[in-house]
């Protein structure tokens, strides 16, 4: 199928492969399952907002921090509640990615194999729906291609849904689901967001 193309929040803050392995990044970011993108130099304020859930660490990329939280679903809900009570928190935090699944990879083929396996695990939920895959890559420029990998996973899901008799459709305008993938060097996180979650948690949405 063809793809379709300020509130002051200070008080609230207080309260297996044929290609060669990819070279290791200069700064390791092991174990994260949350990526936080900041508004410019707001790391101290963001740390104060997020410290009750875990320690915010540098990723090696400008204005991008990472965390490891014990319960991603609970973190998402509690952060959403905090933002609903004090929208000014988003003065410090531009975007939060909460991974439901994570994996490490050494080659493009390994990335594709693992991402495809996870994506197909959600195919029952995607039956008959409009969806798309969104990949935000950091690092590996010229090695991991965002549009190519998005298309690869979209096509894999469309094929699986068609074979199951529950065809889906690629849609970018108010889709039923978004499969969101973010990478930092050789680590990837994936999440499946239904429309309701994208509306409830505005910090999940971000342009490339």
C-alpha positions as CSV (number, residue, x, y, z in Angstrom):
1,X,0.0,0.0,0.0
2,X,1.2,3.5,-0.8
3,X,2.1,5.6,2.3
4,X,0.3,8.8,2.8
5,X,2.5,11.3,2.7
6,X,4.2,31.2,30.4
7,X,3.2,30.0,33.4
8,X,5.6,30.2,36.3
9,X,5.9,26.6,37.5
10,X,8.6,27.0,40.1
11,X,6.4,26.2,43.1
12,X,5.0,23.2,41.3
13,X,8.5,22.0,40.6
14,X,9.3,22.1,44.3
15,X,6.0,20.5,45.5
16,X,22.6,-11.0,13.5
17,X,24.1,-9.3,10.4
18,X,25.7,-8.9,7.1
19,X,26.9,-5.4,7.6
20,X,29.8,-4.5,10.0
21,X,28.9,-3.7,13.6
22,X,28.1,-0.1,14.2
23,X,30.9,1.7,16.0
24,X,30.3,2.3,19.7
25,X,29.3,5.8,20.6
26,X,31.7,8.0,22.6
27,X,29.2,8.4,25.5
28,X,27.3,5.4,26.8
29,X,23.7,5.7,27.9
30,X,22.8,2.2,29.1
31,X,19.6,1.2,30.7
32,X,17.3,4.1,29.8
33,X,13.6,3.8,29.1
34,X,12.7,7.5,29.1
35,X,14.1,10.2,26.9
36,X,13.5,13.9,27.9
37,X,14.0,16.7,25.5
38,X,14.5,20.1,27.1
39,X,13.7,23.7,26.3
40,X,17.2,25.0,25.9
41,X,19.2,25.1,29.2
42,X,16.6,23.9,31.6
43,X,18.3,20.8,33.0
44,X,18.3,22.0,36.6
45,X,14.6,22.7,36.5
46,X,13.8,19.5,34.7
47,X,15.8,17.5,37.3
48,X,13.6,19.1,40.0
49,X,10.5,18.2,38.2
50,X,11.5,14.6,37.5
51,X,13.6,13.6,40.5
52,X,10.9,11.7,42.3
53,X,10.8,9.2,39.5
54,X,14.5,8.8,38.9
55,X,17.8,10.4,38.1
56,X,18.1,12.5,34.9
57,X,21.3,11.8,33.0
58,X,23.1,13.4,30.1
59,X,22.6,11.5,26.8
60,X,25.6,13.0,24.9
61,X,23.2,15.0,22.7
62,X,22.3,18.7,23.1
63,X,19.2,19.3,25.4
64,X,18.5,15.5,25.5
65,X,18.5,13.7,28.8
66,X,17.6,10.1,29.7
67,X,16.2,8.3,32.7
68,X,15.5,4.7,33.9
69,X,12.2,4.5,35.7
70,X,10.9,1.4,37.5
71,X,7.4,1.5,36.1
72,X,7.0,3.3,32.7
73,X,3.2,3.1,32.8
74,X,3.0,4.6,36.2
75,X,5.5,7.3,35.4
76,X,3.5,8.3,32.3
77,X,0.3,8.6,34.3
78,X,1.8,10.4,37.2
79,X,3.7,12.9,35.0
80,X,0.5,13.4,33.0
81,X,-1.3,14.2,36.3
82,X,1.4,16.6,37.3
83,X,1.3,18.5,34.0
84,X,-2.5,18.7,34.1
85,X,-2.3,20.3,37.5
86,X,0.6,22.6,36.6
87,X,0.9,23.1,32.8
88,X,3.8,25.5,33.4
89,X,6.0,22.4,33.9
90,X,6.1,22.2,30.1
91,X,8.2,25.4,30.2
92,X,11.0,23.2,31.2
93,X,10.2,19.9,29.4
94,X,9.6,20.0,25.6
95,X,9.0,16.3,25.0
96,X,9.0,13.0,26.9
97,X,9.4,9.6,25.3
98,X,8.4,6.7,27.5
99,X,9.5,3.4,26.1
100,X,7.3,0.4,26.6
101,X,10.0,-1.9,25.2
102,X,13.7,-1.3,24.8
103,X,16.6,-3.1,23.0
104,X,20.2,-2.7,22.0
105,X,21.5,-3.4,18.5
106,X,24.9,-3.7,16.8
107,X,23.8,-3.6,13.2
108,X,21.0,-2.3,11.0
109,X,19.8,-5.8,10.5
110,X,19.6,-6.4,14.2
111,X,17.6,-3.2,14.6
112,X,15.2,-4.3,11.9
113,X,14.8,-7.8,13.3
114,X,14.1,-6.7,16.8
115,X,11.9,-3.7,15.9
116,X,9.8,-5.8,13.5
117,X,9.3,-8.5,16.1
118,X,8.1,-6.0,18.7
119,X,5.9,-4.2,16.1
120,X,4.2,-7.4,15.0
121,X,3.5,-8.2,18.6
122,X,1.0,-5.2,18.5
123,X,-0.7,-6.3,15.3
124,X,-3.8,-7.6,17.0
125,X,-4.4,-4.1,18.4
126,X,-3.8,-2.5,15.0
127,X,-6.3,-4.7,13.2
128,X,-8.5,-2.6,10.9
129,X,-6.9,0.7,12.2
130,X,-5.1,3.7,10.7
131,X,-1.6,4.0,12.0
132,X,2.0,4.9,11.2
133,X,5.5,4.3,12.5
134,X,7.5,7.3,13.6
135,X,11.2,7.0,14.2
136,X,13.4,9.7,15.9
137,X,17.0,8.8,15.4
138,X,19.9,10.3,17.3
139,X,23.3,9.3,16.1
140,X,24.2,6.7,13.3
141,X,23.7,9.3,10.6
142,X,24.1,7.7,7.2
143,X,23.8,4.2,8.8
144,X,20.2,4.1,10.1
145,X,17.8,5.8,7.7
146,X,14.6,7.2,9.3
147,X,12.3,7.0,6.3
148,X,13.6,3.6,5.2
149,X,13.1,2.1,8.6
150,X,9.7,3.6,9.0
151,X,8.7,2.3,5.6
152,X,10.1,-1.2,6.4
153,X,8.0,-1.5,9.6
154,X,4.9,0.0,8.1
155,X,5.1,-2.5,5.2
156,X,5.7,-5.4,7.6
157,X,2.6,-4.5,9.6
158,X,0.5,-4.0,6.6
159,X,1.5,-7.4,5.2
160,X,0.8,-9.1,8.5
161,X,-2.6,-7.4,8.9
162,X,-3.6,-8.2,5.4
163,X,-2.6,-11.9,5.8
164,X,-4.7,-12.1,9.0
165,X,-7.7,-10.7,7.1
166,X,-7.8,-7.5,9.2
167,X,-6.2,-5.0,6.8
168,X,-4.8,-1.7,8.3
169,X,-4.0,1.6,6.6
170,X,-1.2,4.0,6.9
171,X,-2.5,7.4,8.1
172,X,-0.9,10.5,9.4
173,X,-3.9,12.7,10.0
174,X,-5.4,11.8,13.5
175,X,-4.4,8.1,13.3
176,X,-5.8,5.5,15.6
177,X,-2.3,4.5,16.7
178,X,1.3,5.7,16.4
179,X,4.2,3.3,16.8
180,X,6.9,5.6,18.2
181,X,10.5,4.6,18.2
182,X,13.4,6.7,19.5
183,X,17.1,5.8,19.3
184,X,20.2,7.1,21.0
185,X,23.2,5.6,19.2
186,X,22.8,1.8,19.6
187,X,19.8,1.6,22.0
188,X,16.2,1.9,20.9
189,X,12.9,2.3,22.7
190,X,9.5,1.5,21.3
191,X,5.9,2.4,22.3
192,X,2.4,2.0,20.9
193,X,0.3,5.1,21.6
194,X,-3.5,5.1,20.9
195,X,-5.1,8.4,19.9
196,X,-6.5,8.9,23.4
197,X,-3.1,8.8,25.0
198,X,-1.6,11.2,22.4
199,X,-4.4,13.7,23.3
200,X,-4.2,13.1,27.1
201,X,-0.4,13.5,27.3
202,X,0.6,16.4,25.0
203,X,4.3,16.0,25.9
204,X,4.4,12.7,23.9
205,X,4.0,14.5,20.6
206,X,6.9,16.2,19.0
207,X,8.0,17.2,15.5
208,X,11.1,15.6,14.2
